[in-house]
Amino acid sequence: MGQPSGDWRIPLFFYAFSLDYEQAIGYFCASPGQAVQAPEKDGGFGVFAGDVFMTLMEILSGRSVIAGLRGRNKREILQELVDAVDNEKITDRPKVLEAVLLREEIMSTGIGHGIAIPHGKSEFVSELGGVLGIKREGVDFDALDDQPTFIFFLLVSPMDVSGPHIKALARISRLLKGEAFRRHLIESEDTEALITCIEEEEKLHS
């Protein structure tokens, strides 16, 4: 499967909220000219990393869930998210931040509906890692719908690993399709409430 005709930066990620969300994610994650196959459906919200099935909460940790982001703009938000990646998964934070910023230059990962899913690959990442952050006041993230962004889910992964990265992006987008779930995330007052919110939503779709 090649890139779609025309400008590949067309906001195909909006299709993440349609039946073709997995195919759209594949396009969204690819570099120009790279052929990408859509990830196989796993029947739920889990992510397959190698032969191990994991839920989104297994990508995260207590430190990687931030109920009140302090950043006031895109760069500050991304810096805060990268700073929260587990120490054992990252060896050079400035280099990983650089990779995430470079990805943003290609196309904003603010997909609309108040959501951004920044992501990047780096040789300084040892395994797939994620961070969820909430900015209740919203921030301008150059979203595709030109609206403020409130929910941020960062994913970072090693350079030579594509499957778990793309599948995680697909599952996150699918989980965030529910308007009520997005609202509950934004309204969560602390880390514990955020984690409970995610766990309960995953149970509904397990």
C-alpha positions as CSV (number, residue, x, y, z in Angstrom):
1,M,0.0,0.0,0.0
2,G,1.5,3.3,-1.1
3,Q,0.9,6.8,0.0
4,P,-2.4,8.3,-1.1
5,S,-2.5,10.6,-4.1
6,G,-1.9,14.3,-3.7
7,D,-0.4,15.9,-0.6
8,W,0.3,13.1,1.9
9,R,-0.1,15.7,4.7
10,I,-3.9,15.9,4.1
11,P,-5.4,15.3,7.5
12,L,-6.1,11.6,7.0
13,F,-5.9,11.2,10.8
14,F,-9.5,12.5,10.9
15,Y,-10.4,9.0,9.6
16,A,-9.2,7.7,12.9
17,F,-12.7,8.5,14.0
18,S,-14.2,6.4,11.1
19,L,-14.3,2.7,10.3
20,D,-10.9,3.1,8.5
21,Y,-9.0,4.4,11.5
22,E,-6.3,1.8,11.4
23,Q,-5.5,2.5,7.7
24,A,-5.4,6.2,8.4
25,I,-3.0,5.7,11.3
26,G,-0.7,3.8,9.1
27,Y,-0.6,6.7,6.6
28,F,-0.3,9.2,9.4
29,C,2.8,7.5,11.0
30,A,4.6,6.9,7.8
31,S,7.4,8.9,6.3
32,P,6.7,10.3,2.7
33,G,7.1,7.4,0.2
34,Q,7.0,4.7,2.8
35,A,4.5,1.9,2.2
36,V,2.6,0.9,5.4
37,Q,0.3,-2.0,6.1
38,A,-2.6,-1.4,8.5
39,P,-2.2,-3.2,11.8
40,E,-4.3,-6.3,12.4
41,K,-7.3,-6.0,14.6
42,D,-6.9,-7.5,18.0
43,G,-10.6,-7.4,19.0
44,G,-10.1,-4.8,21.7
45,F,-8.0,-1.9,23.0
46,G,-4.8,-3.9,23.7
47,V,-1.5,-3.5,22.0
48,F,0.7,-6.4,20.9
49,A,4.4,-5.8,21.7
50,G,6.1,-8.8,20.2
51,D,4.2,-11.8,21.4
52,V,3.0,-10.0,24.6
53,F,-0.5,-8.5,24.9
54,M,-0.6,-5.3,26.8
55,T,-3.3,-2.7,27.6
56,L,-2.7,1.0,27.4
57,M,-2.2,1.2,31.1
58,E,0.8,-1.1,30.8
59,I,2.4,1.4,28.4
60,L,1.9,4.0,31.1
61,S,2.8,4.3,34.7
62,G,1.9,6.5,37.6
63,R,4.6,8.9,36.7
64,S,3.5,8.9,33.1
65,V,0.0,10.1,33.8
66,I,-0.3,13.9,34.3
67,A,-3.6,15.3,35.4
68,G,-2.5,19.0,35.1
69,L,0.0,19.8,32.4
70,R,1.7,23.2,33.0
71,G,3.0,23.9,29.5
72,R,1.6,27.0,27.9
73,N,2.4,26.2,24.3
74,K,3.2,23.3,22.0
75,R,6.9,23.1,22.8
76,E,6.4,23.3,26.5
77,I,3.8,20.6,26.5
78,L,6.0,18.3,24.4
79,Q,8.9,19.0,26.8
80,E,6.8,18.1,29.8
81,L,5.5,14.9,28.2
82,V,9.0,13.7,27.2
83,D,10.3,14.5,30.7
84,A,7.7,12.1,32.1
85,V,8.7,9.1,30.0
86,D,10.0,6.3,32.3
87,N,13.8,6.5,32.9
88,E,14.4,2.9,31.9
89,K,12.8,3.5,28.4
90,I,14.8,6.6,27.5
91,T,18.5,7.4,27.6
92,D,18.7,10.9,26.1
93,R,15.7,13.1,26.6
94,P,16.8,16.1,24.5
95,K,17.4,13.8,21.5
96,V,14.0,12.2,22.0
97,L,12.3,15.6,22.3
98,E,14.1,16.6,19.1
99,A,12.6,13.5,17.3
100,V,9.1,14.4,18.5
101,L,9.5,18.0,17.4
102,L,10.7,17.0,14.0
103,R,7.6,14.8,13.6
104,E,5.5,17.8,14.5
105,E,7.1,19.8,11.7
106,I,5.9,17.2,9.1
107,M,2.3,17.5,10.3
108,S,0.7,18.5,13.5
109,T,-0.4,15.5,15.7
110,G,-3.3,17.6,17.0
111,I,-6.0,15.5,15.4
112,G,-9.0,17.5,16.5
113,H,-11.7,16.8,19.0
114,G,-9.4,18.2,21.7
115,I,-6.8,15.4,21.2
116,A,-3.1,15.3,20.2
117,I,-1.1,12.1,19.9
118,P,2.5,13.3,19.5
119,H,5.0,10.6,18.7
120,G,8.5,9.9,17.5
121,K,11.2,7.3,17.1
122,S,14.7,7.5,18.4
123,E,17.8,5.4,18.9
124,F,17.7,6.8,22.4
125,V,14.5,4.9,23.2
126,S,14.8,1.3,24.3
127,E,11.2,0.2,24.2
128,L,7.7,1.6,23.5
129,G,6.8,4.2,26.1
130,G,3.8,6.5,26.6
131,V,2.7,9.5,28.6
132,L,-0.9,10.8,29.0
133,G,-1.3,14.4,29.9
134,I,-4.4,16.7,30.4
135,K,-4.5,20.4,30.0
136,R,-7.9,21.5,31.2
137,E,-7.6,25.0,29.9
138,G,-6.6,23.8,26.5
139,V,-3.7,25.0,24.4
140,D,-3.1,25.9,20.8
141,F,-1.5,22.8,19.3
142,D,-2.0,23.6,15.6
143,A,-4.8,21.1,15.6
144,L,-6.3,20.1,12.3
145,D,-9.7,21.6,13.3
146,D,-8.1,24.8,14.7
147,Q,-9.6,24.2,18.1
148,P,-7.8,24.0,21.5
149,T,-6.2,20.7,22.6
150,F,-6.9,19.2,26.0
151,I,-5.8,15.6,25.8
152,F,-2.2,14.6,25.0
153,F,-1.0,11.0,24.5
154,L,2.8,10.9,23.8
155,L,4.3,7.7,22.3
156,V,8.0,7.1,21.7
157,S,9.6,4.0,20.4
158,P,12.9,2.6,19.1
159,M,14.0,3.4,15.5
160,D,13.8,-0.2,14.4
161,V,10.4,-1.1,15.8
162,S,7.2,-0.2,13.9
163,G,4.5,-2.7,14.8
164,P,3.8,-1.9,18.4
165,H,4.1,1.9,17.7
166,I,1.5,1.9,15.0
167,K,-0.8,-0.5,16.8
168,A,-0.6,1.6,20.0
169,L,-1.5,4.7,18.0
170,A,-4.5,2.9,16.4
171,R,-5.8,1.7,19.8
172,I,-5.4,5.1,21.4
173,S,-7.4,6.7,18.7
174,R,-10.1,4.1,18.9
175,L,-10.3,4.5,22.7
176,L,-10.6,8.3,22.3
177,K,-13.5,8.1,19.9
178,G,-16.0,8.3,22.7
179,E,-17.0,11.8,23.5
180,A,-18.1,10.9,27.0
181,F,-14.7,9.3,27.7
182,R,-12.8,12.3,26.4
183,R,-14.9,14.5,28.7
184,H,-14.2,12.3,31.7
185,L,-10.5,12.4,31.0
186,I,-10.5,16.2,30.9
187,E,-12.6,16.4,34.1
188,S,-10.4,14.0,36.1
189,E,-9.0,15.9,39.1
190,D,-5.9,13.9,39.7
191,T,-3.7,11.0,38.5
192,E,-5.6,8.4,40.3
193,A,-8.9,9.5,38.7
194,L,-7.3,9.5,35.3
195,I,-6.0,6.0,35.7
196,T,-9.4,4.8,36.9
197,C,-11.1,6.4,34.0
198,I,-8.8,4.6,31.5
199,E,-9.1,1.2,33.3
200,E,-12.9,1.4,33.4
201,E,-13.1,2.3,29.7
202,E,-10.8,-0.6,28.7
203,K,-13.0,-3.0,30.7
204,L,-15.9,-1.9,28.6
205,H,-14.1,-3.0,25.5
206,S,-12.1,-6.0,26.6
